[in-house]
Amino acid sequence: GRDGGEGHCLAYYAYKDIEKLEKFMSGKPVAEQEIGHALLQEVVAFAESSISRRKFILHYFGEEFDNETGEGGDMDDNVRNPKKQHEAQDQVLTLLKTVQQTNEKYKSKDLVQVLVGKTNALIASHKTDAQPFFGIGKDKDKRYWMALIRQLLVAGYLKKDIETYGVLRLSKEGKDYIKSPESFMMTEDHVFDEESDDAIVTAAKGGGGVADETLMKMLKDLRKKNAQSLGVPPFVIFQDPSLEDMALKYPITLEELSNVHGVGDGKAKKYGQDFIDLIAQYVEDNDIARPDDFVVKSTGSNSAIKLYIIQNVDRKLPLTDIASSKGMSMPDFIKEMEAIVYSGTKLNIDYWLEEILDEDQQEEIHDYFMESETDKIDVAIEEFDGDYDDEELRLYRIKFISEVAN
């Protein structure tokens, strides 16, 4: 509705759509992924929230709205069909204190992990899982705590630090609440499960939340055939995530293929022609509407990081020094190098591998990857029965892909 006229909005929401968009971002640089995931979580929060939608969305844009007295406050579905409320004073205090005790350094998902007592790499690196408050909220599930965080953000007790991609901070009101707790009525969030999604949503042809399974099988068969003729493992040509992305985006030119996760110009030109020919024929035969409008471009700053890594690896600087100079953890730095080599650019890290793996060890890992059907690291760790750790195998895989595929 424009110019004061009444408007009606019908929104369809299924979490599978969020997963689809997350998959599109999986090949992007870490900083770009952080921003994308933060935005997707805001979409999830808006869809699943049970408080006034107008209040929620105006808060997102930095404005306040009283849904009891404000004009149009009674128009959205949540206000017209209110969910049950319950007293959550104790839980609010627990959550705000946990933000304070963790020195305001976690985003919503990680804070919820701390509350329910589930560790991850970030939490372990801060040794938060050894603190007495770790798991203090395990009597409630993750969905509960996420809902409470959203409502505390809207209520003004918490705020998100945009510069750090959504790290939660205590507002002045939040700090005051810790000193003097008061009643807080929490509203239950909506629960959208797969069963209810499937009952009301039928994915459009070629536009569902998952890859086209028929095309995926055809792409895998083509990859296997081409790999056999070249005498290389299938994953050297394209990884499974790249094939899945092809079965989502239906690229039919080399330029479009170069925008697929883990491909890039070099790999598209070297291996891509057979694949885009197959996809183009499949699209024509099945009258498929391609999602041409969904293209996520890398920003200049991310290209600069890649160039910085390539130049400094060429100079044979220690990988740990290159990572720390950009404020990156080693796992994140390795992820950036993987994105570089999987898109078709060579990286020579022999100088670093020689420091951590002897000649026999490198030969053993090389033989494994040459004979393996997959380059998944967890499979390799199991195959070697823990003789090599995650970092060693990921680094050697970079060398392997760089030499064999590129």
C-alpha positions in Angstrom: 0.0 0.0 0.0 1.4 3.4 -1.0 0.6 6.9 0.1 -1.2 5.8 3.2 -3.2 3.1 1.5 -3.7 -0.3 3.1 -1.3 -3.0 1.9 -1.4 -6.8 2.2 1.8 -8.9 2.3 1.9 -12.7 2.1 5.3 -14.3 2.9 6.2 -17.9 2.2 9.0 -19.2 4.4 10.8 -22.5 4.6 14.2 -23.0 6.3 15.3 -25.0 3.3 15.4 -21.7 1.3 17.8 -20.4 3.9 20.0 -23.5 3.5 19.9 -23.0 -0.2 21.2 -19.4 0.1 23.9 -20.5 2.6 25.1 -23.0 0.0 25.4 -20.2 -2.6 27.7 -18.4 -0.1 29.9 -21.4 0.8 32.6 -20.6 -1.7 32.9 -16.9 -0.8 35.7 -15.3 1.3 35.3 -15.5 5.1 34.3 -11.9 5.6 31.7 -12.0 2.9 30.3 -15.2 4.4 30.1 -13.6 7.8 28.0 -10.7 6.4 25.8 -13.0 4.4 25.1 -15.3 7.3 24.3 -12.4 9.6 21.7 -11.1 7.0 20.2 -14.6 6.6 19.8 -14.9 10.4 17.9 -11.6 10.4 15.5 -13.1 7.8 15.0 -16.2 10.0 14.4 -14.0 13.0 11.8 -12.0 11.2 10.0 -15.1 9.9 10.0 -17.0 13.2 9.4 -14.1 15.6 6.1 -14.0 17.3 6.2 -10.3 18.4 4.8 -7.4 16.4 6.3 -7.6 12.9 6.1 -3.8 12.5 8.0 -3.3 15.8 10.6 -5.9 14.8 11.3 -4.5 11.3 11.3 -0.9 12.4 13.8 -1.8 15.2 16.0 -3.4 12.6 16.2 0.0 10.8 16.8 1.8 14.1 13.4 3.1 14.8 11.1 2.6 17.8 7.4 1.6 17.5 4.7 1.1 20.2 2.5 -1.7 18.8 -0.2 -1.0 21.3 -0.8 2.7 20.5 1.0 3.1 17.1 -0.9 3.5 13.9 -1.3 0.1 12.2 0.0 -1.8 15.1 -2.9 -4.2 15.1 -2.5 -5.2 11.4 0.1 -8.0 11.4 -0.5 -11.7 12.0 1.4 -11.9 15.2 -0.6 -9.1 16.9 -3.9 -10.4 15.6 -3.1 -14.0 16.6 -0.9 -13.6 19.7 1.2 -16.6 21.0 1.3 -17.6 24.6 3.5 -15.6 27.0 5.3 -16.7 30.1 7.5 -15.1 32.7 11.2 -15.2 31.8 12.9 -13.0 34.3 15.3 -15.7 35.5 16.2 -16.6 31.9 16.8 -13.0 30.9 19.1 -12.5 33.8 21.0 -15.7 32.9 21.4 -14.7 29.3 22.5 -11.1 30.0 25.0 -12.3 32.7 26.4 -14.8 30.2 27.0 -12.0 27.7 28.8 -10.1 30.4 30.8 -13.1 31.6 32.0 -13.9 28.1 33.2 -10.3 27.7 30.7 -9.5 24.9 32.6 -11.4 22.2 30.0 -13.9 20.8 27.3 -13.7 18.2 23.9 -15.1 18.8 24.6 -18.7 17.6 27.8 -19.0 19.6 26.3 -17.5 22.8 23.4 -20.1 22.5 26.1 -22.8 22.2 27.6 -21.6 25.5 24.3 -21.5 27.2 23.3 -25.1 26.3 26.8 -26.4 26.9 27.9 -27.2 23.4 31.4 -26.3 22.4 32.9 -25.4 19.0 36.3 -24.2 17.7 35.7 -20.6 18.6 34.4 -21.4 22.2 37.3 -23.8 22.8 39.9 -21.3 21.6 38.6 -18.8 24.2 38.5 -21.6 26.8 34.9 -20.6 27.6 34.0 -24.3 27.8 36.1 -24.5 31.0 34.2 -21.7 32.7 31.7 -22.5 35.5 28.8 -20.8 33.7 29.3 -23.0 30.6 26.0 -24.9 30.0 24.1 -22.8 32.6 21.0 -22.8 30.3 21.0 -26.4 29.3 17.5 -26.8 30.8 16.2 -24.9 27.7 16.8 -25.8 24.0 18.6 -23.7 21.4 15.4 -22.4 19.8 14.3 -21.0 23.2 17.5 -19.1 23.8 17.6 -17.8 20.2 14.0 -16.5 20.6 14.8 -14.8 23.8 17.9 -13.1 22.3 15.7 -11.7 19.5 13.2 -10.3 22.0 15.9 -8.8 24.2 17.3 -7.0 21.1 13.9 -5.5 20.2 13.3 -4.6 23.9 16.7 -2.8 23.9 18.5 -4.9 26.5 21.0 -6.1 23.9 22.5 -4.6 20.8 24.4 -6.0 17.8 27.8 -4.7 16.9 27.6 -4.3 13.1 31.3 -3.8 12.6 32.0 -7.3 14.0 29.2 -8.9 12.0 26.6 -9.1 14.8 28.5 -9.7 18.1 26.1 -9.2 21.0 26.7 -6.3 23.4 24.9 -5.2 26.5 23.1 -1.9 26.2 22.8 0.5 29.2 19.3 -0.9 29.9 20.8 -4.5 29.8 23.4 -3.5 32.4 20.8 -1.9 34.6 18.6 -5.1 34.3 21.5 -7.2 35.7 21.7 -4.9 38.7 17.9 -4.7 39.2 15.9 -7.5 37.4 12.2 -7.1 36.8 9.4 -9.0 35.1 9.9 -9.9 31.4 7.1 -11.6 29.6 8.5 -13.7 26.7 6.4 -14.8 23.7 6.9 -18.2 22.2 8.4 -18.2 18.7 6.7 -19.8 15.7 8.0 -23.3 14.9 8.1 -24.1 11.2 8.9 -27.8 10.8 9.5 -29.6 7.5 6.2 -31.4 7.7 4.2 -28.2 7.7 6.5 -26.7 5.0 5.9 -29.7 2.8 2.2 -29.5 3.3 1.9 -26.0 2.0 4.8 -25.5 -0.3 5.6 -27.2 -3.6 9.0 -26.3 -5.0 8.8 -24.7 -8.4 10.4 -26.7 -11.2 14.1 -26.1 -11.1 13.8 -23.7 -8.2 13.7 -25.8 -5.1 15.9 -25.6 -2.1 18.2 -28.4 -3.2 20.1 -29.3 -6.2 18.4 -31.0 -9.2 19.1 -34.7 -8.4 18.7 -35.9 -12.0 21.1 -33.3 -13.3 23.5 -34.0 -10.4 23.7 -37.7 -11.3 24.4 -36.8 -15.0 27.1 -34.4 -13.9 28.7 -37.0 -11.7 28.7 -39.6 -14.5 30.3 -37.1 -16.8 32.9 -36.2 -14.2 33.8 -39.8 -13.7 34.1 -40.5 -17.4 36.4 -37.4 -18.0 38.5 -38.3 -14.9 39.1 -41.8 -16.2 40.2 -40.5 -19.6 42.6 -38.0 -17.9 43.8 -40.5 -15.3 43.0 -38.3 -12.3 40.5 -38.7 -9.3 37.0 -37.3 -10.1 37.3 -34.5 -7.4 40.3 -33.0 -9.2 38.0 -31.9 -12.1 35.2 -30.5 -9.9 34.3 -31.1 -6.3 30.9 -32.3 -5.2 29.9 -28.8 -3.9 30.7 -27.4 -7.4 28.5 -30.0 -9.1 25.7 -29.2 -6.6 26.0 -25.5 -7.4 25.8 -26.3 -11.1 22.6 -28.3 -10.4 21.2 -25.2 -8.7 22.3 -22.5 -11.1 22.3 -24.3 -14.4 25.3 -22.4 -16.0 25.3 -22.7 -19.8 28.3 -20.5 -20.6 31.9 -20.6 -19.4 31.5 -17.1 -17.8 28.5 -18.4 -15.8 30.4 -21.5 -14.9 33.2 -19.4 -13.5 30.8 -17.9 -11.0 30.0 -21.4 -9.6 31.3 -22.3 -6.2 34.9 -23.5 -6.4 35.4 -23.1 -10.2 36.8 -19.8 -11.5 38.1 -18.8 -14.9 41.0 -21.2 -15.1 39.1 -24.3 -14.2 36.1 -23.4 -16.3 38.2 -23.1 -19.4 40.2 -26.3 -18.6 37.3 -28.7 -17.7 34.1 -26.8 -18.3 33.0 -27.1 -21.9 31.6 -30.7 -21.6 29.7 -29.7 -18.5 28.0 -26.6 -19.9 27.1 -28.5 -23.0 25.4 -31.1 -20.9 23.6 -28.6 -18.8 22.4 -26.5 -21.8 20.9 -29.6 -23.4 19.3 -30.6 -20.1 17.8 -27.2 -19.6 16.4 -27.2 -23.2 15.0 -30.8 -22.9 13.3 -30.1 -19.6 12.2 -26.5 -20.2 13.9 -25.3 -17.0 13.7 -21.7 -15.9 17.3 -20.8 -14.8 17.9 -18.6 -11.8 19.9 -16.1 -13.8 19.2 -13.3 -11.4 21.1 -14.9 -8.5 24.8 -13.9 -8.8 26.9 -13.0 -5.8 30.0 -11.1 -6.9 33.2 -11.0 -4.9 34.2 -7.6 -3.7 37.4 -5.8 -4.5 38.7 -6.2 -0.9 38.3 -9.9 -1.1 40.2 -10.0 -4.4 42.9 -8.0 -2.7 43.2 -10.6 0.1 43.6 -13.4 -2.5 46.2 -11.4 -4.3 48.0 -10.7 -1.0 48.1 -14.5 -0.2 49.3 -15.5 -3.7 52.1 -12.9 -3.6 53.3 -13.7 -0.2 53.2 -17.5 -0.8 55.3 -16.8 -3.9 57.8 -15.0 -1.6 57.8 -18.1 0.6 56.8 -16.3 3.7 55.7 -18.5 6.7 52.0 -19.2 6.3 51.4 -18.4 10.0 52.9 -14.9 9.4 50.7 -14.3 6.3 47.6 -15.4 8.3 48.4 -13.2 11.3 49.2 -10.2 9.2 45.5 -10.3 8.0 44.2 -11.1 11.5 43.0 -14.6 10.4 43.1 -17.9 12.3 45.0 -20.7 10.6 41.8 -22.7 9.7 40.3 -19.5 8.0 43.5 -18.8 6.2 43.7 -22.4 4.9 40.0 -22.0 3.7 41.1 -18.9 1.7 44.0 -20.9 0.1 41.6 -23.7 -0.7 39.3 -21.3 -2.5 42.2 -20.0 -4.5 43.4 -23.5 -5.7 39.9 -24.9 -6.2 39.1 -22.0 -8.5 42.1 -23.0 -10.7 45.1 -20.9 -9.5 48.3 -22.6 -8.5 49.8 -22.1 -5.0 53.3 -23.6 -4.3 53.5 -24.3 -0.6 56.2 -26.9 -0.8 58.5 -24.8 1.4 56.0 -25.0 4.2 55.0 -28.6 3.8 58.7 -29.6 4.0 58.7 -28.2 7.5 55.8 -30.3 8.7 55.8 -33.5 6.6 58.8 -35.6 5.5 59.1 -37.0 2.0 57.6 -40.4 2.9 54.6 -38.8 4.6 54.0 -36.6 1.6 54.2 -39.5 -0.8 51.8 -41.5 1.4 49.2 -38.7 1.4 49.7 -38.1 -2.4 49.0 -41.8 -3.1 45.9 -41.7 -1.0 44.4 -38.7 -2.8 45.3 -40.2 -6.2 43.4 -43.4 -5.4 40.5 -41.9 -3.4 37.1 -41.2 -4.8 36.7 -38.2 -2.5 38.9 -35.4 -1.1 36.9 -35.1 2.1 39.3 -34.6 5.0 37.3 -36.5 7.6 37.4 -39.6 5.3 41.2 -39.1 5.0 41.6 -38.8 8.8 39.7 -42.0 9.3 41.8 -43.8 6.5 45.1 -42.8 8.2 43.7 -43.6 11.6 44.7 -40.2 13.0 48.3 -40.3 11.9 47.8 -36.9 10.3 45.7 -34.0 11.7 43.2 -31.9 10.0 45.6 -29.0 9.2 48.3 -31.3 7.7 45.9 -33.0 5.4 44.2 -29.8 4.3 47.6 -28.2 3.5 48.7 -31.2 1.5 45.4 -31.3 -0.3 46.1 -27.7 -1.4 49.4 -28.9 -2.9 47.7 -31.9 -4.5 45.0 -29.9 -6.2 47.4 -27.2 -7.3 49.7 -29.7 -9.0 47.2 -32.3 -10.3 44.2 -30.2 -11.2 45.7 -26.8 -12.1 
